[in-house]
Amino acid sequence: MRTLKLSSLARRDLIALLGAGLASPWALALNLTETDAASGVRAALERGASAALANLGRTDGFLGNPQVRIELPGALKDAARLLRSTGQGKRIDDLVTSMNRAAEQAMPEARQLLVNTVRNISVEDAVKIVRGGDDAVTRFFEDKTRSPLTTKFLPIVTQATERQSLSEKYNAVAGKAAGFGLVRKEDANLQSYVTDKALDGLYFMIGQEEKKIRQDPVGTGSAILKKVFGG
């Protein structure tokens, strides 16, 4: 194994990733290998992705979380308020519930792709990610996985929403609304809209986990994190 050789700037960036209070391990890291460093970074990132999926891929993972809950888009949300006043509240609630349940059911499909993405990150990649800012990991994930996850999620979301006859009505109403500029064209199809919002929610939650990892890597309880970054 090669002993890890990083520039002073790269060392500083890696320290920033895992907490400013961990400078001393790097100062003494004469026996730290590149393999150890890469494993530590991957462990941190994989933990973040796994935690996000665990939070979202369960009943009420979306519906019960106001930060990622999927609501009707644009003018349809305003129209829903009017419909509630005319006794149509249950129908609106059923549609919103079905959208969020579809997103929850799709989440397990993201696990392997995210894990593979993490495992392919090199030490050099990790340094570049850190230099990109506090949400660089999340943006890296999104850049690498949004397109293939859209392909994976869409049929699951389609199957889930087709169980609700309201999905057809949504598409009809939203299509007309899009024609008047009241709803974005990409939101006029229920399945595409839910898939897009499900991915937004996933990357948002990964971002939340990224913050936790940056603040307290040792607190995650990972042996490799303690070995590489815990001193």
Buried (B, 14 or more C-beta within 10 A) or exposed (E): EEEBEBEEEBBBBBBBBBBEEBEEBBEEBEEBBBEBBBBBBBBBBBBBBBBBBBBBBEEEBBBEBEEBBBEBBBBBEEBBEEEBEEEEEEBBEEBBBBBBBBBBBBBBBBBEBBBEBBEEBEBEBBBBBBBEEEBBBBBBBBEBBBEEBBEBBBEBBBEBBBEBEBBEEBBEBBEEBBEEEBBBEEBBBBBBBBBBBBBBBBBBBBBBBBBBBBEEBBEBEBEBBBBBBBB
